[in-house]
């Protein structure tokens, strides 16, 4: 057993003797906080600034983010919100700092930050008021280009390997083309509901569909089921019963066709420093939360190298104050036992 493991063992023993209430205090679910009092929980990450460069990390308020798609699935948002509400404050921070949950951002004309993925996560945090901020990675800074040129870049973007890497989806919540990029919502809270986006999430969780690495595949799959359900006269609303029936119906249908020409995620779109800590609290919203929560699907995002949070022995090295107190208590009790034993030997 290495030193880190010994410390954790001693801390747990000490805290058990000290107070069970203290031991389990960290496991209490995170409490909603107001946006006015929320502050980034991480130390070492800069706040968002319009002059940040490609590959830099920052903490940004969700209220500042401009979506690059019209819709999210409100039912999916509610499911993810329930999952997030079940996390302790420490686990929520760890979740938000994980490389899979870093929000990719493009800085547009006028310094406007556009989020290109994790819209559902951002909306869930906003609605549950669990965090007013997210940890973000700057994919590009195109703040100096004209608006028309910016949107061309967003639609025709390629990664560093020359592979297509589109960063905006210009169809509305019913699958119809937008009149222009200006018709996109201006905030996460303004995004419309597409129940069929939620259906794709639920079908993946149920094992009916497999996660597709093609860009915006959830939208094309949603369009497929929207049309199939319309032809079958099946309505989809945001209730568990409706989605259970929709899953049963989807199982009777052929799987959505794959587009062999669709651009595929090839890995990291940019080289960036590793993430190591970030996050904090949020705003209001309204979606009817279903009675059950399901695990979040693996998000599609430009990946960054994983943060190193373990020692050479593989144990976490970010010890909490509870562990330190527990260790002191354990050592003190152990010392008292040794002294008492020596006294008994001298008296015998």
C-alpha positions in Angstrom: 0.0 0.0 0.0 1.5 3.4 -1.0 1.4 6.6 1.0 -1.7 7.9 -0.7 -3.6 4.8 0.0 -2.4 4.7 3.6 -3.5 8.3 4.1 -7.0 7.5 2.8 -7.3 4.4 4.9 -6.2 6.3 8.0 -8.5 9.2 7.2 -11.5 7.0 6.9 -10.7 5.2 10.2 -10.3 8.5 12.0 -13.4 10.0 10.6 -15.5 6.9 11.5 -14.3 7.4 15.1 -14.8 11.1 15.0 -18.3 11.4 13.4 -20.3 9.5 10.8 -22.0 12.8 9.9 -18.8 14.4 9.0 -17.7 11.4 6.9 -20.7 11.5 4.7 -21.1 15.3 4.5 -19.4 15.5 1.1 -22.0 13.1 -0.4 -24.9 15.5 0.0 -26.4 16.4 -3.4 -25.2 19.7 -4.8 -27.6 22.6 -4.0 -28.8 25.1 -6.6 -27.2 28.5 -6.4 -28.3 31.8 -7.9 -26.3 33.2 -10.9 -25.6 36.3 -8.8 -23.7 34.5 -6.2 -22.1 31.8 -8.4 -18.4 31.9 -9.0 -16.1 29.5 -10.8 -15.1 26.8 -8.3 -11.8 26.1 -10.0 -8.5 27.9 -9.4 -6.1 28.5 -12.3 -8.7 28.8 -15.1 -9.2 32.3 -16.6 -12.6 33.8 -17.1 -13.8 34.1 -20.7 -12.4 37.0 -22.7 -13.0 37.7 -26.4 -9.2 37.8 -27.1 -8.6 34.2 -26.0 -6.6 32.1 -28.5 -7.3 28.8 -30.1 -6.6 25.9 -27.7 -7.0 28.0 -24.5 -9.3 26.9 -21.7 -11.6 29.2 -19.7 -14.6 29.3 -17.5 -17.6 31.0 -19.1 -21.1 31.8 -17.9 -23.8 29.7 -19.6 -25.9 32.9 -20.1 -23.2 34.2 -22.5 -23.2 31.1 -24.8 -24.8 31.4 -28.3 -26.1 28.1 -29.6 -25.1 26.7 -33.0 -28.3 24.7 -33.4 -31.9 25.6 -33.0 -33.1 22.9 -30.7 -32.5 20.4 -27.9 -34.7 17.6 -26.6 -36.4 18.9 -23.5 -37.1 15.4 -22.3 -33.4 14.5 -22.7 -32.5 17.7 -20.8 -34.7 16.8 -18.0 -33.2 13.3 -17.8 -29.7 14.7 -17.7 -30.8 17.3 -15.1 -32.1 14.6 -12.8 -28.7 12.8 -13.1 -26.8 16.0 -12.3 -29.0 16.7 -9.3 -28.0 13.4 -7.8 -24.3 14.3 -7.7 -22.6 15.8 -4.7 -20.9 19.2 -5.1 -17.5 17.5 -5.4 -18.7 15.0 -8.0 -20.5 17.6 -10.0 -17.3 19.7 -10.2 -15.3 16.6 -11.3 -18.0 15.8 -13.9 -17.8 19.3 -15.4 -14.0 19.3 -15.4 -13.9 16.0 -17.3 -12.6 16.3 -20.8 -15.8 14.7 -22.2 -17.8 17.6 -20.7 -15.6 20.6 -21.7 -17.7 22.9 -23.9 -16.1 23.6 -27.3 -16.4 27.3 -28.2 -15.8 29.4 -31.3 -15.4 33.1 -30.7 -17.3 35.0 -33.4 -17.6 38.6 -34.6 -17.8 41.1 -31.8 -16.3 38.5 -29.4 -19.6 36.5 -29.2 -18.9 32.9 -27.9 -20.7 30.2 -29.8 -21.0 26.8 -28.2 -20.7 24.0 -30.8 -21.5 20.9 -28.6 -22.9 20.0 -25.2 -26.0 22.1 -25.7 -28.1 19.6 -23.7 -25.6 19.7 -20.8 -25.5 23.5 -20.7 -29.3 23.6 -20.8 -29.6 21.0 -18.0 -27.2 23.0 -15.8 -29.1 26.2 -16.6 -32.5 24.7 -15.8 -31.4 23.0 -12.5 -29.5 26.0 -11.4 -26.6 23.8 -10.4 -24.0 25.8 -12.3 -23.9 29.2 -13.9 -20.7 28.3 -15.7 -19.0 25.6 -17.7 -15.4 24.8 -18.5 -14.7 25.6 -22.1 -12.1 25.1 -24.8 -11.6 27.7 -27.6 -11.7 25.9 -30.9 -11.2 29.0 -33.0 -11.1 32.8 -32.6 -12.8 34.4 -35.6 -13.8 37.6 -33.8 -12.2 39.8 -36.5 -14.0 38.4 -39.5 -17.2 39.7 -41.0 -20.4 37.9 -40.1 -21.0 36.4 -43.6 -17.4 35.1 -43.7 -17.8 33.8 -40.2 -20.8 31.6 -41.0 -19.1 30.3 -44.1 -16.2 29.2 -42.0 -18.5 27.6 -39.5 -20.3 25.6 -42.2 -17.2 24.6 -44.2 -14.7 24.2 -41.3 -12.1 21.4 -41.6 -9.9 20.0 -38.8 -6.1 20.1 -38.7 -6.0 16.9 -40.8 -8.1 18.5 -43.5 -11.2 16.5 -42.6 -14.6 18.1 -42.6 -15.5 19.5 -39.2 -18.8 21.5 -39.5 -19.6 23.6 -36.5 -23.2 24.8 -37.1 -26.5 23.0 -37.9 -29.0 25.2 -39.8 -32.3 23.3 -39.6 -35.1 24.1 -37.1 -36.7 21.9 -34.5 -39.0 20.3 -37.2 -36.2 19.6 -39.6 -36.9 22.6 -41.9 -34.0 24.8 -43.1 -33.5 28.1 -41.4 -33.8 31.3 -43.4 -30.3 32.3 -42.3 -27.8 31.8 -39.4 -29.3 34.9 -37.8 -32.4 32.8 -37.1 -30.5 30.7 -34.5 -31.4 31.3 -30.9 -29.3 33.9 -29.1 -29.2 32.1 -25.7 -29.3 28.5 -24.4 -32.7 29.4 -22.8 -34.2 30.3 -26.1 -33.6 26.9 -27.7 -36.7 25.1 -29.0 -37.8 21.6 -28.2 -37.4 18.7 -30.6 -38.9 15.6 -28.9 -37.3 13.4 -31.6 -33.9 14.5 -30.5 -34.8 13.2 -27.1 -36.0 10.0 -28.7 -32.6 9.4 -30.2 -31.0 9.8 -26.8 -33.5 7.3 -25.2 -33.1 4.8 -28.1 -29.3 4.9 -27.6 -29.7 4.4 -23.9 -32.1 1.5 -24.5 -29.7 -0.2 -26.9 -32.0 0.2 -29.9 -29.5 2.5 -31.7 -25.8 2.8 -31.5 -24.0 6.1 -31.1 -23.1 7.4 -34.5 -19.8 9.4 -35.0 -21.1 11.2 -38.0 -21.6 15.0 -37.4 -25.1 15.9 -36.5 -26.3 12.3 -36.9 -28.8 12.8 -34.0 -30.6 15.4 -36.2 -30.7 13.2 -39.3 -31.9 10.2 -37.2 -34.5 12.5 -35.5 -35.8 13.5 -38.9 -36.1 9.9 -39.9 -38.2 8.9 -36.9 -40.2 12.2 -37.1 -41.4 11.2 -40.6 -41.9 7.5 -39.7 -44.1 8.5 -36.7 -46.0 11.0 -38.7 -46.8 8.4 -41.3 -47.9 5.9 -38.6 -50.0 8.6 -36.8 -48.0 8.3 -33.6 -47.6 11.4 -31.5 -44.6 12.0 -29.2 -44.9 14.1 -26.1 -42.6 14.7 -23.2 -43.8 12.0 -20.8 -42.3 8.7 -19.7 -45.3 6.8 -21.0 -45.1 8.4 -24.4 -41.4 7.7 -24.7 -41.9 4.1 -23.6 -44.5 3.7 -26.3 -42.1 5.4 -28.8 -39.3 3.0 -28.0 -41.6 0.1 -28.6 -42.7 1.6 -31.9 -39.1 2.3 -33.0 -38.2 -1.3 -32.4 -40.7 -2.3 -35.1 -39.1 0.1 -37.7 -36.0 -0.4 -39.8 -33.0 1.4 -38.4 -32.3 4.9 -39.9 -30.2 4.8 -43.0 -26.5 5.8 -42.8 -25.1 8.5 -45.1 -21.8 7.1 -46.4 -20.7 10.7 -47.4 -21.4 12.2 -44.0 -18.3 13.7 -42.3 -17.1 11.6 -39.4 -15.4 12.7 -36.2 -11.7 11.8 -36.6 -10.6 12.7 -33.1 -9.2 16.0 -31.7 -10.0 19.0 -33.8 -7.3 21.0 -32.1 -4.4 20.6 -29.9 -5.0 22.1 -26.5 -3.7 22.0 -22.9 -5.3 19.4 -20.6 -8.2 20.3 -18.4 -7.8 19.9 -14.7 -10.4 21.9 -12.7 -13.4 24.1 -13.3 -17.1 25.0 -12.7 -19.9 26.4 -10.4 -23.7 27.6 -10.4 -26.7 28.9 -12.6 -30.0 30.4 -13.9 -33.7 29.4 -14.2 -35.8 27.5 -16.8 -38.7 25.1 -17.1 -39.0 21.6 -18.3 -41.1 18.8 -16.8 -38.6 16.4 -15.3 -39.5 12.7 -15.8 -39.6 10.4 -12.8 -36.4 8.5 -13.7 -32.9 9.5 -14.7 -30.7 7.7 -17.2 -26.9 7.9 -17.8 -25.8 10.6 -20.1 -24.8 9.5 -23.6 -21.2 9.8 -24.7 -21.0 13.4 -26.1 -19.5 14.2 -29.4 -16.8 16.9 -28.9 -13.3 17.9 -29.9 -11.3 16.0 -27.3 -8.5 17.3 -25.2 -5.8 15.3 -23.4 -7.1 13.9 -20.2 -6.1 15.7 -17.0 -3.7 13.9 -14.8 -5.1 13.7 -11.3 -3.3 10.7 -10.0 0.1 10.0 -8.5 2.6 7.5 -10.0 1.0 4.8 -7.8 -2.4 5.6 -9.4 -4.1 7.1 -6.4 -5.7 10.6 -6.4 -3.5 13.2 -4.7 -6.0 15.9 -4.1 -6.7 15.1 -0.5 -9.7 16.9 1.2 -9.6 18.7 4.6 -11.8 15.8 5.9 -9.0 13.4 5.1 -6.4 15.5 6.9 -8.6 15.8 10.0 -9.3 12.1 9.9 -5.6 11.2 9.6 -4.8 13.4 12.7 -7.5 11.8 14.7 -6.4 8.3 13.7 -2.7 9.0 14.6 -3.7 10.5 17.9 -5.9 7.5 18.8 -3.2 5.1 17.7 -0.6 6.9 19.8 -2.9 6.7 22.9 -3.3 3.0 22.4 0.5 2.4 22.2 1.0 4.4 25.4 -1.7 2.5 27.2 -0.2 -0.8 26.2 3.3 0.2 27.4 1.9 1.2 30.8 0.2 -2.1 31.2 3.5 -3.9 30.4 5.3 -1.8 33.1 2.6 -2.5 35.7 2.7 -6.3 35.1 
